[in-house]
Amino acid sequence: MTEAISLFTAGLLSAALLPIPGTSESVAIYLYLQGKSFAFVLCFASLGNIFGAGTNYMAGRFLAYKKAPAGAMSFVRQYGSPVLFFSFLPVIGDALTLAAGIIKIDWRFFLFWMSAGKIIRYAILLLGVDLLT
């Protein structure tokens, strides 16, 4: 149980507005190498990361945030919700999710594209660990 909480928390913190880069990936790899299943690691790392990005979206949508970095705002306006697939990228991902909230992207499209990117990222990471071990 503590592994699930640790993995979820690492994912949450790495996607929130005060990210700790590489934390969720490090915890995911460690637990996977310690024998946790692919599904376990994928599920809890992705869920934590999705909740963290959702926090950014909600902050942009409902709190006093009026500005995200200009590049992120224009990128989301120009390309729409599919750009949120790349919300897993360090630094820019937080700005994209915040901008999506400010612009008021429909939450269903936000959730779909953002989740797809984050889940696929962890799946590729774990498959890479399998290839290298």
Long-range contacts (C-beta under 8 A, 24 or more apart in sequence): 3-31, 3-36, 3-40, 3-44, 4-40, 4-44, 6-31, 7-31, 7-41, 7-44, 7-45, 7-48, 8-44, 8-45, 8-47, 8-48, 8-51, 9-48, 10-45, 10-48, 11-44, 11-45, 11-46, 11-47, 11-48, 11-49, 11-50, 11-51, 11-52, 12-48, 12-49, 12-51, 12-52, 12-55, 13-48, 13-52, 14-48, 14-49, 14-52, 15-48, 15-49, 15-50, 15-51, 15-52, 15-53, 15-55, 15-56, 15-87, 15-93, 15-94, 15-97, 15-118, 16-52, 16-55, 16-56, 16-94, 17-55, 17-56, 17-59, 17-94, 17-98, 19-90, 19-91, 19-94, 21-90, 24-48, 24-49, 25-125, 28-122, 28-125, 28-126, 29-125, 29-126, 29-129, 32-126, 32-129, 33-129, 33-133, 38-126, 41-122, 41-126, 42-119, 42-122, 42-123, 42-126, 45-122, 46-115, 46-118, 46-119, 46-122, 49-88, 49-118, 49-122, 50-111, 50-114, 50-115, 50-118, 53-87, 53-93, 53-94, 53-97, 53-114, 53-118, 54-97, 54-111, 54-114, 56-94, 56-97, 56-98, 56-101, 57-97, 57-98, 57-100, 57-101, 57-105, 57-107, 57-110, 57-114, 58-101, 59-98, 59-101, 60-97, 60-98, 60-99, 60-100, 60-101, 60-102, 60-103, 61-101, 61-102, 61-104, 62-101, 65-98, 65-101, 65-102, 66-102, 67-102, 68-95, 68-98, 68-99, 68-102, 69-95, 69-99, 71-95, 72-96, 72-98, 72-99, 73-99, 73-102, 73-103, 75-99, 76-100, 76-103, 76-105, 77-103, 80-105, 80-109, 81-105, 81-106, 81-109, 81-110, 81-112, 81-113, 82-113, 83-113, 84-109, 84-110, 84-113, 84-114, 84-117, 85-113, 85-114, 85-116, 85-117, 86-117, 87-113, 87-114, 87-117, 87-118, 88-117, 88-118, 88-121
